[in-house]
Amino acid sequence: IGGIGNTPELAVNAVMSAPYSHHTAGFLVRDHERSRFSSLAKMRSREALTIAIPDSRFAKRSVALALPNATLTSLPSPRAFARDQADDIDAVLMSAEAAGAWTLIYPHFSVAVPSDLSVRIPVSLAMPRRQGDWLNYVNSWLSFEIGIGTIDRMFDRWILGRDLDAAEPRWSILHDVIGVQRDRTAAPGSE
């Protein structure tokens, strides 16, 4: 389920579930420039720095305080940056987890989490207004799933890529539909 970073600003305008996870604040950057984003101190020392940020007063205020020399701009989607269509932008502020997903599609980009930045944003589900029973149900369900470890296991597998050594090969169109034979000497999941 795709959650939303739950900021105080959002909480005023929307009904949100209880947080079920936290995302780490980070930046999507060009791979060859990632060392320039390894700390806020390095970022502050740059003469020119343009960062695309979400359209949020909370994000604008936070980044302006941390990086007073940076020029802040909005970008509807990181895709233009990732496709090298936004040369004037040096980095995109987003969760490190989301940035990691973008790097899978655009491998010439990296995730940068400055060593002196430790911001974790609670992640919640947007809920319909005036449906308290539904909100109570979702909050109870989330609490239960957190308590039995489901959320952590899902995060470890789908975000961190842990525990991918399946005993059986994963289903695949190539092998299971088209009929191309599997390489039985390869490790499971490595094909």
Backbone bond lengths (Angstrom), bond angles and torsions (degrees), N, CA, C in turn:
res aa  C-N    CA-C-N  psi(-1)  N-CA   C-N-CA  omega(-1)  CA-C   N-CA-C  phi
1 I - - - 1.459 - - 1.514 107.23 -
2 G 1.310 116.42 131.72 1.455 120.46 179.67 1.512 111.38 -81.20
3 G 1.297 115.74 113.28 1.452 120.50 178.52 1.509 111.23 -89.62
4 I 1.314 114.84 172.80 1.447 123.11 -178.93 1.522 107.59 -124.14
5 G 1.323 116.12 138.39 1.459 119.60 174.67 1.514 109.20 -62.10
6 N 1.298 116.52 120.84 1.464 122.08 -173.31 1.528 110.08 -93.95
7 T 1.325 115.90 96.27 1.457 121.57 178.88 1.522 109.13 -96.02
8 P 1.319 118.09 160.98 1.468 119.93 176.94 1.530 111.89 -56.92
9 E 1.317 117.18 -36.99 1.459 121.47 178.86 1.529 110.93 -61.15
10 L 1.316 116.90 -43.00 1.459 121.23 -179.73 1.520 111.25 -67.39
11 A 1.311 116.16 -38.61 1.461 120.48 -178.13 1.530 112.27 -61.30
12 V 1.327 117.83 -26.31 1.462 121.44 178.17 1.525 110.84 -73.12
13 N 1.326 116.73 -31.93 1.461 121.11 -172.35 1.520 114.91 -104.52
14 A 1.320 118.39 -7.04 1.460 120.23 -175.56 1.520 110.19 -144.89
15 V 1.312 115.13 159.49 1.461 121.07 173.27 1.519 106.62 -93.82
16 M 1.324 115.40 124.63 1.453 120.58 -177.17 1.524 110.16 -122.51
17 S 1.329 115.91 147.16 1.461 120.45 174.92 1.520 109.11 -71.16
18 A 1.311 114.72 173.80 1.467 119.70 170.70 1.529 107.52 -64.30
19 P 1.331 118.79 149.48 1.466 120.22 178.33 1.530 110.90 -63.29
20 Y 1.326 115.90 141.12 1.462 120.18 176.29 1.523 112.35 -115.07
21 S 1.343 116.14 -7.71 1.461 120.62 178.63 1.523 107.60 -162.25
22 H 1.301 115.99 178.32 1.462 122.26 174.25 1.513 108.44 -134.07
23 H 1.314 116.39 139.42 1.458 121.33 175.59 1.515 109.24 -108.62
24 T 1.305 115.23 148.91 1.461 123.04 -177.97 1.517 109.58 -91.74
25 A 1.311 117.12 129.96 1.458 120.32 176.47 1.523 109.39 -68.37
26 G 1.317 115.71 135.55 1.456 120.86 -179.67 1.517 110.22 -159.76
27 F 1.310 115.24 -167.82 1.457 121.41 -176.94 1.520 110.47 -135.25
28 L 1.316 115.76 143.06 1.450 122.07 167.90 1.524 105.70 -91.42
29 V 1.345 117.14 122.59 1.467 121.80 -175.09 1.518 109.65 -135.47
30 R 1.312 115.80 160.36 1.461 120.25 173.93 1.539 107.40 -65.12
31 D 1.316 115.27 136.27 1.459 120.35 -173.14 1.533 112.64 -54.75
32 H 1.311 117.94 -42.83 1.458 120.20 -176.82 1.534 112.92 -71.18
33 E 1.349 117.69 -8.59 1.467 121.57 179.17 1.529 113.84 -109.22
34 R 1.315 117.15 6.27 1.472 118.86 -172.76 1.530 113.30 -60.70
35 S 1.324 118.47 -31.86 1.470 119.40 179.77 1.536 111.52 -66.73
36 R 1.330 117.17 -24.96 1.467 120.91 178.37 1.534 111.75 -72.28
37 F 1.334 116.21 -10.77 1.457 121.65 -179.60 1.529 111.44 -115.72
38 S 1.324 116.71 18.64 1.463 120.28 -176.44 1.525 113.25 -75.61
39 S 1.328 117.31 -13.91 1.471 119.90 175.58 1.528 108.82 -153.59
40 L 1.324 114.89 155.29 1.465 119.47 175.19 1.520 110.23 -64.15
41 A 1.324 116.09 -34.30 1.467 120.07 178.96 1.531 110.18 -60.09
42 K 1.337 118.00 -44.33 1.464 120.67 177.46 1.526 110.78 -64.47
43 M 1.313 116.06 -38.46 1.464 119.46 -179.53 1.533 110.24 -67.52
44 R 1.323 117.60 -38.13 1.469 121.30 178.85 1.522 111.66 -66.97
45 S 1.316 117.19 -28.90 1.465 120.62 -176.96 1.531 112.69 -77.36
46 R 1.299 117.28 -10.55 1.465 119.90 179.56 1.522 109.94 -74.95
47 E 1.305 115.97 139.29 1.468 120.42 179.79 1.523 111.15 -71.74
48 A 1.310 116.86 -41.36 1.464 121.22 -179.81 1.524 108.44 -125.96
49 L 1.303 115.79 126.49 1.461 121.40 -179.36 1.525 108.10 -147.88
50 T 1.322 116.48 121.06 1.464 121.39 178.27 1.519 108.12 -118.51
51 I 1.325 115.11 124.00 1.459 121.29 -177.72 1.522 109.27 -120.89
52 A 1.319 115.59 129.13 1.464 120.96 172.90 1.525 106.96 -84.54
53 I 1.322 115.43 131.13 1.468 119.99 -177.78 1.522 109.45 -129.68
54 P 1.334 117.10 159.88 1.461 120.06 175.67 1.531 110.51 -62.20
55 D 1.307 115.27 154.30 1.467 120.25 178.23 1.527 108.46 -77.07
56 S 1.307 115.32 82.35 1.456 121.89 -175.52 1.523 109.20 -150.03
57 R 1.315 116.35 130.10 1.469 119.25 176.93 1.526 110.36 -61.41
58 F 1.316 116.43 -36.96 1.462 121.47 179.07 1.531 110.71 -59.55
59 A 1.348 116.93 -47.70 1.465 120.75 179.52 1.521 110.70 -65.83
60 K 1.319 116.44 -44.18 1.480 120.12 -179.56 1.521 110.99 -59.80
61 R 1.320 116.59 -46.96 1.466 120.98 -178.96 1.524 110.87 -64.29
62 S 1.325 116.92 -43.37 1.469 121.00 -178.37 1.525 111.87 -64.76
63 V 1.329 116.61 -45.24 1.466 119.75 -178.70 1.525 110.28 -70.19
64 A 1.325 117.22 -38.93 1.470 120.19 179.24 1.529 111.15 -61.56
65 L 1.321 117.29 -36.30 1.465 120.42 177.51 1.533 111.49 -71.18
66 A 1.320 116.55 -41.88 1.468 120.61 -176.73 1.529 112.19 -76.55
67 L 1.337 116.54 -34.16 1.464 120.92 -175.88 1.531 109.55 -132.68
68 P 1.324 117.17 73.69 1.473 119.96 -174.25 1.529 114.05 -63.53
69 N 1.331 117.84 -20.91 1.465 120.03 -179.72 1.525 113.19 -86.29
70 A 1.323 118.22 -8.52 1.466 121.57 -174.79 1.525 111.26 -79.23
71 T 1.318 114.90 145.09 1.456 122.09 169.91 1.524 106.44 -90.33
72 L 1.318 116.67 127.57 1.458 121.38 -177.72 1.523 109.33 -104.62
73 T 1.310 115.73 137.10 1.451 121.36 179.45 1.520 108.55 -140.56
74 S 1.310 116.36 162.39 1.466 118.88 177.07 1.523 108.89 -103.88
75 L 1.296 115.42 155.48 1.453 122.83 179.55 1.520 106.09 -146.24
76 P 1.333 118.04 118.30 1.469 119.42 -175.86 1.523 114.22 -56.82
77 S 1.339 116.20 -33.46 1.462 120.96 -179.98 1.523 108.47 -149.33
78 P 1.320 117.66 146.20 1.466 120.08 176.16 1.527 113.06 -67.58
79 R 1.326 117.11 -9.98 1.465 120.61 -175.02 1.533 112.72 -57.35
80 A 1.334 118.25 -42.78 1.469 120.56 179.72 1.527 110.20 -61.04
81 F 1.319 116.76 -41.58 1.470 121.18 177.42 1.523 109.96 -63.89
82 A 1.328 116.94 -46.29 1.461 121.58 -177.60 1.528 112.01 -66.61
83 R 1.321 116.45 -26.97 1.473 120.13 178.03 1.526 112.01 -91.53
84 D 1.312 116.30 13.51 1.471 122.49 179.36 1.523 112.25 59.00
85 Q 1.333 116.21 36.70 1.461 121.68 177.81 1.523 111.00 -107.35
86 A 1.321 116.88 12.21 1.470 121.47 179.68 1.527 107.67 -137.88
87 D 1.321 115.95 66.31 1.468 121.43 -176.04 1.520 113.54 -62.42
88 D 1.331 117.06 -22.92 1.463 120.36 -178.38 1.524 112.73 -79.59
89 I 1.323 118.11 -7.03 1.463 122.46 -179.06 1.527 109.29 -101.97
90 D 1.337 115.62 133.59 1.462 121.30 -179.65 1.524 113.04 -94.16
91 A 1.329 116.73 -29.61 1.462 120.61 -177.03 1.524 109.25 -159.14
92 V 1.327 115.01 158.00 1.463 121.27 175.29 1.521 107.33 -120.00
93 L 1.328 116.21 123.17 1.460 121.30 176.31 1.520 108.89 -75.92
94 M 1.319 115.87 127.89 1.466 122.29 176.86 1.519 107.74 -165.52
95 S 1.299 116.47 179.91 1.461 117.15 176.02 1.525 108.67 -71.09
96 A 1.315 115.55 146.71 1.460 120.13 177.63 1.524 110.28 -60.91
97 E 1.320 116.55 -32.64 1.459 120.90 179.77 1.527 110.73 -66.05
98 A 1.342 117.16 -44.23 1.468 120.77 177.65 1.524 110.53 -67.54
99 A 1.316 116.95 -40.67 1.469 120.54 178.37 1.527 110.08 -60.58
100 G 1.326 116.32 -38.82 1.463 119.98 177.66 1.512 112.21 -59.61
101 A 1.327 116.99 -38.71 1.463 120.37 177.64 1.529 110.48 -65.08
102 W 1.332 117.35 -40.72 1.470 120.64 178.15 1.526 110.69 -62.71
103 T 1.337 117.84 -35.18 1.471 119.65 -178.85 1.521 111.93 -69.58
104 L 1.318 118.19 -21.53 1.459 120.37 175.60 1.527 110.56 -69.79
105 I 1.317 115.87 -35.48 1.463 120.98 179.70 1.528 110.91 -83.26
106 Y 1.328 116.07 -36.16 1.465 122.52 -178.10 1.534 108.55 -123.08
107 P 1.331 117.82 82.67 1.469 120.62 -172.34 1.529 115.41 -67.83
108 H 1.318 119.28 -8.05 1.464 119.57 176.06 1.530 111.12 -85.69
109 F 1.335 116.09 12.14 1.468 123.03 173.92 1.517 109.27 -117.90
110 S 1.329 115.37 157.84 1.467 121.74 -179.89 1.515 110.39 -134.28
111 V 1.315 113.65 166.24 1.456 122.15 173.05 1.520 107.35 -95.21
112 A 1.316 116.15 132.99 1.466 120.24 175.08 1.520 108.17 -123.03
113 V 1.317 115.44 122.60 1.460 121.86 172.52 1.521 105.91 -118.08
114 P 1.330 117.14 103.62 1.469 118.93 -178.14 1.525 111.39 -54.76
115 S 1.329 115.87 138.01 1.462 121.28 -176.18 1.526 112.67 -62.31
116 D 1.310 117.47 -25.82 1.467 120.56 -179.69 1.530 112.43 -101.92
117 L 1.323 116.14 22.70 1.467 122.04 176.27 1.519 108.08 -122.63
118 S 1.298 116.90 119.98 1.465 119.70 178.59 1.525 108.98 -132.25
119 V 1.329 114.21 74.77 1.461 120.56 179.59 1.520 108.02 -111.95
120 R 1.314 115.26 124.10 1.460 121.19 176.43 1.517 107.73 -119.29
121 I 1.315 116.27 124.19 1.459 122.66 -177.21 1.530 108.71 -100.73
122 P 1.340 117.66 128.41 1.465 118.72 176.83 1.530 110.49 -65.91
123 V 1.316 115.71 141.82 1.459 122.08 -179.67 1.526 108.40 -111.30
124 S 1.325 115.38 128.46 1.457 122.19 -177.52 1.518 110.10 -133.28
125 L 1.316 115.52 172.93 1.456 121.82 175.94 1.526 109.12 -102.67
126 A 1.326 116.67 137.98 1.460 120.51 174.36 1.523 107.77 -73.59
127 M 1.304 115.88 135.31 1.460 121.65 -175.14 1.526 110.17 -121.78
128 P 1.340 117.32 155.35 1.465 119.24 177.20 1.527 111.04 -70.85
129 R 1.299 115.49 147.06 1.475 120.46 177.79 1.528 110.74 -70.91
130 R 1.314 114.98 153.89 1.468 123.42 174.03 1.533 113.24 55.62
131 Q 1.330 115.97 34.41 1.463 119.92 175.28 1.532 108.20 -132.15
132 G 1.336 113.79 65.25 1.458 120.69 -176.59 1.507 114.29 -57.59
133 D 1.347 117.23 -36.12 1.465 119.37 179.23 1.528 110.99 -63.24
134 W 1.325 116.34 -40.79 1.461 120.61 179.25 1.529 110.32 -66.55
135 L 1.326 116.48 -42.89 1.465 121.14 177.47 1.527 110.43 -60.34
136 N 1.335 117.51 -44.22 1.473 120.74 177.71 1.524 111.26 -61.40
137 Y 1.336 116.44 -42.20 1.458 120.28 179.12 1.530 110.58 -61.39
138 V 1.344 116.63 -50.59 1.467 120.35 -177.94 1.527 110.61 -61.70
139 N 1.337 117.14 -42.77 1.471 119.66 178.91 1.521 111.31 -63.07
140 S 1.330 117.93 -39.98 1.469 120.92 177.62 1.521 110.63 -65.44
141 W 1.328 116.36 -42.91 1.464 121.15 179.11 1.523 110.48 -62.23
142 L 1.348 117.49 -46.30 1.458 120.71 178.53 1.527 111.05 -60.81
143 S 1.313 117.00 -43.77 1.460 121.62 179.35 1.535 110.35 -59.51
144 F 1.314 116.29 -43.13 1.462 121.33 178.87 1.526 110.70 -63.27
145 E 1.343 117.22 -48.45 1.462 121.36 -177.82 1.530 111.81 -65.38
146 I 1.319 117.01 -35.99 1.470 120.30 175.13 1.520 109.24 -65.01
147 G 1.333 116.02 -44.81 1.465 121.46 -177.43 1.514 114.02 -61.97
148 I 1.324 118.18 -35.14 1.477 119.92 -179.12 1.530 112.21 -93.51
149 G 1.345 116.65 3.20 1.457 120.51 173.41 1.518 116.13 88.01
150 T 1.327 118.24 5.12 1.460 120.55 -178.16 1.520 111.97 -61.87
151 I 1.319 117.58 -44.50 1.467 121.23 -177.58 1.528 109.71 -62.28
152 D 1.329 117.80 -45.49 1.469 120.88 179.30 1.530 111.35 -62.90
153 R 1.338 117.48 -42.77 1.466 120.43 179.40 1.520 111.26 -63.69
154 M 1.330 116.46 -41.86 1.467 119.77 178.97 1.528 110.97 -65.43
155 F 1.327 116.28 -42.50 1.467 120.12 178.49 1.522 110.00 -62.03
156 D 1.323 117.21 -46.46 1.462 121.21 -179.66 1.527 111.30 -59.22
157 R 1.315 116.80 -42.00 1.468 119.90 -177.51 1.521 112.20 -76.53
158 W 1.334 117.55 -53.11 1.463 120.52 -169.41 1.521 113.67 -86.59
159 I 1.309 119.39 -24.50 1.459 121.36 178.79 1.531 110.47 -101.43
160 L 1.317 117.35 -47.83 1.460 120.64 -176.97 1.533 113.76 -88.63
161 G 1.329 117.25 -14.43 1.464 120.42 178.15 1.507 114.45 74.01
162 R 1.314 117.88 22.19 1.462 121.19 179.95 1.516 110.79 -84.37
163 D 1.335 116.16 158.63 1.454 123.11 175.38 1.525 111.58 59.52
164 L 1.329 116.50 45.19 1.455 120.34 179.63 1.526 112.70 -96.41
165 D 1.325 117.36 0.70 1.460 120.27 -179.28 1.528 109.74 -81.23
166 A 1.322 116.04 83.22 1.458 121.23 -179.30 1.523 109.50 -77.49
167 A 1.316 116.83 143.28 1.458 121.09 178.38 1.526 109.74 -67.20
168 E 1.314 117.56 -37.81 1.456 123.44 179.03 1.521 109.04 -104.33
169 P 1.327 118.16 145.45 1.454 119.37 175.95 1.529 110.62 -60.77
170 R 1.318 115.61 146.73 1.462 120.56 178.83 1.520 109.67 -70.51
171 W 1.328 116.45 152.32 1.455 122.28 177.25 1.518 108.60 -62.94
172 S 1.333 116.42 140.93 1.456 119.37 178.82 1.523 110.34 -146.73
173 I 1.317 116.08 145.26 1.469 120.90 177.52 1.522 109.34 -62.11
174 L 1.328 116.59 -44.67 1.456 121.70 -177.36 1.528 111.45 -57.07
175 H 1.319 116.64 -46.75 1.459 120.44 -175.23 1.525 113.04 -88.68
176 D 1.323 118.32 -43.73 1.452 121.75 -171.52 1.526 114.11 -89.39
177 V 1.324 118.59 -18.59 1.462 120.93 179.54 1.524 110.37 -110.25
178 I 1.329 117.07 -52.42 1.459 121.06 -176.66 1.525 110.71 -77.43
179 G 1.319 117.71 -31.76 1.455 120.94 174.54 1.511 116.16 98.36
180 V 1.338 118.20 13.10 1.464 120.51 176.23 1.529 107.59 -66.20
181 Q 1.321 115.88 130.87 1.462 120.22 -177.29 1.522 111.10 -68.12
182 R 1.316 115.35 142.37 1.464 121.68 177.16 1.524 109.62 -76.07
183 D 1.337 115.54 150.09 1.458 122.02 172.89 1.520 106.12 -82.24
184 R 1.305 117.71 103.58 1.468 121.99 -175.07 1.530 112.36 -70.39
185 T 1.333 118.23 -11.98 1.469 119.77 179.64 1.512 111.89 -89.24
186 A 1.332 116.75 -12.60 1.475 120.36 -179.16 1.526 110.00 -79.09
187 A 1.298 116.28 151.54 1.465 120.98 176.35 1.514 108.67 -66.78
188 P 1.354 118.80 145.63 1.455 121.31 179.63 1.531 110.63 -55.30
189 G 1.334 114.80 134.46 1.458 120.35 176.52 1.523 114.05 82.62
190 S 1.358 118.10 -2.05 1.467 119.39 -176.35 1.525 112.63 -95.06
191 E 1.314 117.88 -4.05 1.468 120.11 -177.44 1.515 111.66 -73.57
